Amino acid sequence: MMTTIKPHLLIVDGMALLFRSFFASSAMGHYIRLADGTPSNGVQGFARHVLTAQSIYKPTHLAVCWDMGAQTFRNEIFDGYKANRPAPPEEMLPQFDMAKEVSEMIGWQNFGEIGMEADDMIGSMIEKWKDEASITVISGDKDLLQLLNPSTQIAFTKKGYSEYDVYSEQRFKEEYLIEPYKFAEVKAFMGDTSDGYPGVKGIGPKTALQLIQNYGSIDGVLENLDALKPAQRNKISDNLEMLKLSHQLAKIEREMQIDAALEELTLNDYAQETFDRLQEKGYSLIAKHAKTLYSLV
């Protein structure tokens, strides 16, 4: 009896790679401008990153997920959500649309929905295809740990284009001693300074994790407040509303409508003409990188 090999879906957190690539090169003043003067450093880095990841993980299918503007349903729940983040530098503004265009030119499918974050799209894709495919997610966002399951691994960017810190469900359980989906409950206690929600003031990452390890859930902690040290009990009692709100903010949505079938994300072999076209438009670094990786002649 023949065993069928599962498709391998690579899901890329496009915004994470775009920002990472932009700041890595702009720190040295390298904006790699197109003929009309438009900066393209983030886009060229993003595409090279994805091409390299593809050569490492050898997926059969690929999707790129994007945030679609700064405002999401989380801002409606909590005004302070991501409010402390600085606006993107001026040189980056034209590169958001440019990245999606380049992505399409190479043959990758873009996904994003106004009012939702890329994380929610990623979570919903995993939920939709976890039984049909092996899934690798590429990101720098540790919030995604809550999405791990037996068929999904998360490769966190580490160094350059080719070094990743890869988490499987098993590794997560061994390190954290909780189920991955409970990670959002840990975040609810500890808060997230970069996302701008406080959690329970005075409870840090270590204590937050211990509470979920010991009592299983936020509800479990609340049912056992009397067993906690007085200082901990008071902190939680004084911040109950923010604890519940922080859990809503930390929890990634998994029920978004994904208007695509898995087979629509199938990767085709790259053609020389694709990268010739990119080179003509000024994306020479992407073209050169692809030719090196995929021996295009």
N, C-alpha and C positions, 0 to 999 in steps of 0.2 A: 504493500500500500504506500503510495507516494504522500509525503508530507508537504503541504503547501507552505511556502515561506511567507510570513506576514509582511505586508508593506512596512517600510520604515519612514515615518513622517518626521521631518525636521521643522519645528515651529520656531521662527526667529522673532525676538522682541526687537522690532525695527528701531524704535525710538531709543532704546538702551544702547544699541550699537552705533546709531547715528551720533548721539551725544558723546559717547565715549571717543569715537573717531574724531569728532570736531575738536574736542578739548585737548586730545593728545597731540594734534598737529598745530592747533592755533596757539598753544603755549609757546611754541618755537617761532610763531609768526608765519607759519606755512598755511596759506589759504588756497593755494592751487586754483587760481582764477581761470575761468573760461575766457574765450576770445572777447566777449562783451564785458569782461571785468567781474562777472558774478563769481563769488567764492564757491568752491566745490569740494573743499577738503573733507568735510564730514561725509558727503555722499561717496566720494572715492574710497574712503576708508571703510564705510559701511559695506559697500559691495565687495571689496577685497576680503573683508571679514567673513561674509556669507560664503563666498567662493571657497575660502580656505576651510570653513566648517564643513562644507559639502564634501570636500576632498578627504576630510578626516572621518566623518561619520557615515559617508556613503548612503544618504537617504534615497529612497525611490520617489518620495513626494516631499513638497516643500510649501510652506505658507509663511508670509511675513505679516506680522500684526503691528498696527500703529495706533497711537493715541490720536484722536481727531479733535484737537483744540483743548484748551486748558480747563474748560468747564465740564464737569461730569455730575452724575446724580449724587456723588459724595459731597460736592460743594453745596448742594441743596440741603443735605442732612446736617452739614457742619461748615459754617462760614470759613473757619480757619484751615480747612483742608488744603494742604499744599500752598497756603497763602504766603508762607515765608520764603518760597523759592523765588530767586531773581528771574526777571524776564530773560529769555534767550538773547545772546549777543546779536547785534544787527547783522553780522556776517552769516549768521546761521538761518535767519528768517527765510531766504529764498530756497534753502536746502531741504525743507520739509517736503514740498511738492516735488522738487527735483529728485529726491530719493525714491519716491514712488514711481516716477517716470522711468528712472534708470532700472528699477526693479522689474517693471513691466517689459522694458526693452530686452532684458536678459532672459525673461520668460518665467519670472516668479509671480505668484498671485499675491496681491495686497488685500488685507482685511482691516477694517476699522469701522466703528460706528459712533456717531456724534452722541455725546452724553455718557459714553462708556470709556473705560481704559483698555489699553492693549492687554493688560493682565486678565480682564474679564473675557476678552475674545480668546485668549490662550486657554483659560480655564474651561470655557465652553467647548472649544475644539477637543480638548483632552476628554471631556465628558462624552462628547459625541463619538469619538473614534477610538477610545481606549480598548475596546474589545476587538476592533478590526485591525489595529496597527500597533507596532512598537513606536514609541514617540520619544524624541529628544527635543528639549526646549533649550534655546540659547538665550541667555539674559545675564544681567548683572544684579537682578532684583531678588533678594533673599525671601521676599514675601511669597514668591512662587513655590517655596518648599511645601506649602500646604496642598499643592496639586499633585504631589508624588503618589504614584500607585504602582502595582506590580508591572505594568507595561510602559511606565513613563519614567524617564530620567531627566534631570536638569543639569545642564552644563553651564556653570557660572564663569564668565570671562575672568581671566586671571592676569595674563601677560601677553602683550603682542596680539597676533592673530591666531595663534595656534595652541596656547596653553589654557586649559580649562580645569576647574575644580568640579568634578562630576558627582552629583548625588543620586543615588538610587533610593527606593523606598527602604530597603534593608539597611543601607548606611545611615539614613536619617533615624530609623528606629533605634539602631545601636548607639547613636550619639545622643539623641534627645530623650529616648525612653518613653515616647508618646507616639500616637498615630499622627501621620502628617497633617490631616485636616484640623487637628487640634492646635496647630501652630498659630492659627488666627486668634485663638483664645489666649495664647501666651502673649501675642502682640497687643491684645486688648488690655492686659494688665500693664505691660511695659511701655506702651505707646510707641510713637515713631516720630522722632524730631524732624526727619527730612520730609515726612508727609504732613507734619504739623498737628498731630493729635496727641494729647498728653497721656492717655491711659490713666492709671492710678498714680498720682504724684507720690514719689518716694519709693515706688516699687520698680526695681531695675530688672534687666533681663534674667539674671540668675534666679532671683526670688520668683519672678513670673513663671519661669519654667518649673521650678520646684512646686509651686501651687498646683499647676495642672498635672504634674507627675503624681502628686500626693492625693489630689481630690478628683481628678479625672476631667473636670470641666469647670466653667465659670459657675454654673448652677451648683456643682458639687462644693466649690469653695464657699459660696454664699450659704449653703445649708450647714456648713461646718465653721462658721465665723467664730463660734464660741471656743473652738479648739485652737484658734490662732493666738499668737502673742498679742497683747493689748494694742501695741503700736501698729501692727499690721491690720488688726481688726478695725481700728479707727480710720486708718488711711482708706481702706476699702469702703467702709460705711459712709465716709464723707464724700466719696467719689463714685457712688453707685451709678448715677446717670451717665457720667462720662465713661465708665467701664463698659456699659451696654452700648453706648454710642461708638466707642472705639472698636468694639467687636464688629459692629456693622461696617465700619470703615475699613477694617483689616481683612474682612472676609471677601474673597474673590468670587465673583458671580460665575456660575457654571451653566446657566440655563438660557444664554443668549441664542437667538436664531442664527444658525450658520447656513447661509444660502449657497452651499456648494456641496457636491458629492466628493468623496475622497479621490476618486479617479480623476477629477478635474485638476487635482494638485500634482499629478504625475510629472516628474522631471524628464525632459527630453535631452538627448545629447546636444552639446553646444556646437553651433556652427561658427566657422571663422567669420562669416559675414556679419554676425551679430556684434562681434567685438571690433570689427573694422568700422562699423557704423558708430559705435561708442567712441572710438578713437577720433573719428572725423568730427564728432561733436565736442571733443576736448577732454574726454574721459580716458586719457592715455594710460593712466596708472591701472585702471580696472582692466583695460584690454591687455596690457602687458602681463598682469598678474594671472589672468585667465589663460593666456597662451602658455605661460610657464607651467601652471597647474595641470592643464588638460591637454598639453602637447598639440595645440592647434597649429596647423600649418597653412 
